[in-house]
Amino acid sequence: MKKNYKNRFINIILLFILVYYLLNNNLIIDNVLDYSKLFLTRLFPVSFTFYIIIGLLIDYGIIEYINNSLHIKNINLFVYIISMINGYPSGAKYAKDLLDREIINLETANKILMFSHFPNPLFITSTLNIIINNKTINRNILLSLLLSNLIIMIIYSKKNYYTLNSNIINDFANNLIKEINNSFKTIIIIYGTSLFFDLISSMILNIFKFRGINYVIVCGLFDLTKGIYSSIIINNIFLRGLLILIFLSIGGISIHLQTKSILTKTKIKYKYFFYGRIIGTILAIIIYLFLCTL
């Protein structure tokens, strides 16, 4: 019965959105073009290439090399670093990939979701310089994100809980094609969900005419990229930085849906990602407030 009500509610919402956009074609076209330009020029070049390279590194035994040569036995640190470099939702992708390769177990994959949530550093650094243009606030935001995830990683880290897999397939062509396909599927999920919720937020803002901080919160709720850019209307730079930090740490609805989509057909539980975002956001806010008082 609950499922029927849920399906009816979703159908009503989708039909309303469809009718609204049929009557506002220009709004659709403008939003699709604006977001597509942002995605293709800022997010796609970095993320797509990085997904392919990291996938190939895992295929060719980078984890075994780290274990044997550098004697780093905790795979959490490896995932923490590559997720931090590439940005979300790479943490979910790498947790899934490592579980599929039987390098980690289900418990470890679930815990990885809790501390591998990072924005793309290149995108965020350039964006913060435009939106805030204050080195101290920018530094505090980035440190708060890094330290909050690091604390969660340390709390949930364990030793000697992954398996070295020596079954390396040396056919580079096949491995490359496989990683291109996997990376492209992930990129399409990111693009599609982000664009969808960007359109929904535009519709809500156009109907209800939100202004000021309410406008910023609605933007960030659905898509953090739009929330970050819209925060420029907040005059108080400290509050602007805090809102951006919250958007980056908790993630918009689009990020959460991307994560759930990547975890489809796996036993990894989305709830661990959700718990991680709640804990991580609380920690990030505390760290940010502390750093800003120094």
N, C-alpha and C positions, 0 to 999 in steps of 0.2 A: 504493500500500500504506500509506504514512504517513497519507494522508488518511482511509483506512478506519479505522485505529487511532484517529486523532484523533476521528472521528465517533462511534465506539463509546464512547470515554472520555467524551465530552460527553453522550452518551445516558445512560450509567450515572449520571453526576453529576446530571443533570436528573431522572432517575427517582427517585433517592435523595432529592433536594430535594422533589419532588412528594409522595412517600410521607410524608416527615417533616412537611411542612406540613399534609397531610390529617389527620395524627394530632395536630397542634398548632394547631387553628384559632384559638384565642385569641391565640397568639403572632403569627399573621399579621395579625389584625384590629388588635391593639394597635400593631404596628409600622407598618402602613399609615396608621392614623389619626394617629399621632405624627409620622411624616415628612410626611404630607400637610399637617398643620397648620403645620409648620415651613416647608414649601415655599410654601404659599399666603400666609402672613403675612410672610415675610422675603425670599424669592427671587423669586417670580413678579411682584409689583407693580413692582419695580425693573427686572428684566431684560427682561420682555416689552415694557414701554413704551419702554425705551431701544433695544431692537432695532428697533422700528418707526421711532422718530425718526431713528436713525442711517441706517437704510435709505433713508428719504425724503431725508435730507440728501445722501446719495451720489447718489440719483436726480436731484436738482435741482442738482448740480454744486458741492457744497461743496469738493471737491478742486481743481476748476478755480479756485474763488474763492481758496482758500488760496494756490495757485500764483501767480495774477495779482495779488492784492492784498497778500498778506503775503510773497510771494517765498520761500516755503518749498517747496523742490523735492524734498525727501526724504519720500516717503510713509510711510516707516517710523515717523517721529515721529507722524504722524496716527494710525496703527494702534496705536502704543504708548499714546497718550493715551486713545483711545476704549476700548481693551481694559482699561486700568487703571481707568477709570471704571465700566465695566459688569461686569467679572469674567468668569471662564472659564465656558464654552468660547468666549467671544466672539471670541477671536483666530482660531480655526479658521473661524468663521462669516464674519468679515470678509475673511480671506484667500481663502476660496471665493467670496464675493460679488464682490470686486474682480477676481478672475481670470475669473469668469463674465462680467463687464462688459467684459473685455479692457482694464482700466485698468492691470493689472500682468501681468508674464509669470510663467511657472511657477517659474522660479528664485527670483524675489522672493517668491512665495506660500509656497514651501518655507521660506525664511529667516524669514518673518514668524512662522511657527509656533514658532520657537525662542525668541522674546523677548516674545510677547504673552500670556503665562500669568500672570494676576493673579486674586486673589480679589475678590469684590464688596466695595468699600471700606466701604459702609454696613453690610453684614452683618458683616464682619470687625471693624470698629471697635466696634460694639455688643457683639459676642461677646467680644472680647478684654477689654473693660471688665468683663465678668461673670466670665470664666474666670481672668484673671490679676489685673486691677485694680492694675496697676503701670505707671505712665505711661512709665517708662524702658524696661522690657522690651517694652511694646507698640510704642513708637517704634522700638526696635531691630529688631523683627520686620518692621514695615512698610518701614523704610528698607532692610533687607537684601533684601526682595523687589523693591523698586523699583530699587535699584542693581544687583542681579545681572542683571535683565533689561535695564537700560540699558547695561551693559557688553557684553552679547551683541549688543544692537542696534547699538552703535557699531562693534563688530568686523565685523559683517556688513552694515553700511550701504554703499550705493553711491549715486552721484549720477546724476540724469537717466535713470532706468530705468523710468519709467511714462509712459503715454500719456494725453493729455487727450482726453476723449470728449465732444464737443459735441452728441451725439444725445440730447437731453433730451426725454422725453415729458411734455407739460404737462397731461395728463389726471390731475388730482390724485386723483380717485375710484379710477381703475384702479391708480395707484401705491400708494395707501393699502391697497386690498384685497390687492394683491400682497405688500406688506410685512407685513401682518397674517398672511397665510398662511405666509410664510416664517418669521416670528418664532414663530408657533404651533407649526410643525413642530419648530423648534429647542428650544422649551420642553418639548414632549412628550418629545423624546429625553432632555433633562436630567432630567426628572421620572421617566421610566420606568427609565432605567439606574440612577439614584441609589437609587430605591426597591428595585429588584431586588437590588442589592449590599448595601443596608441589611438586607434580609431574610436574605441569605446570611450576613453577619457575625453577625446575631443568632442564627442557627442554630448557627454554629460556636462562638460564645461559650456558648450554652446546652448544647451537647454536651460540650465540653472543659473548661468551667468555668475559663477563664483568669482570673487575678487580677493586680492591680498593673499594672506597666508592660507586661506581655505582653498584658493586656486592652486597653490603650490602643493598642498597636501594631497588633493585629488589627483594631480599629475603624478606625484611620486607613488601614490598608492597603486596605480595601474602599471606605470612604466617608470623606473627610476631615472632613466636618461632624460625623459621629458621633465621629471620632477627636479632634477639637478639644474637644467637650463632655465626652468621657470623660476627658480629660487632667487634669481638675480633681482627680482622686484622687491625682495626683502632688504630694507635699508640697514638693519642691524647686522653687521658682518659676523658677529659671534653666533647669533641665532641662525643666520644663513648657513654657517658651517655646521651647526648642530643638526639642522634639517637634512643637509646633504649627507652627513655621517649616518643618520638614521636610515635614509633611503638606501645608501650603499650597504649598510650592515644587514638590515632585515630583508632587503630585496623587494621589488614590486611583485604584484600578482603574476606578471609575465614570467619573471625569473622562477617563481615557485612552480608554475605550470611547465616551464621548460625542464625543470628538474624531474617532475613527475613523469613527463613524457620520455625522458632519457631512461628512467628506471622501469619503464613498462617492460613486461616479460622478464623481469628479474625478481629475486626474492628480497632485494634491498628495500627497506622501508622508508618511505618519504617522511614519516613522523620524526625520524632522527634529524633530518635536515631542518624541519620546522623547530624542533627543540633547540637545535644548535643556533638557529637565527634569533630565538628569544633570548637565550643565555648570552650569545655573542653581542647582541645589541645592547643589553644591559651593561655588560662589561665595557663595551666600546664607549658608551655614554659616560660611565664613571671615569674611565681613563682620559677621555677628552676634557671633561670638566676639571680634572686634576692637572692636566698639562696646561690648560689655559689659565690656571691660577699661579703657575710658576713665574 
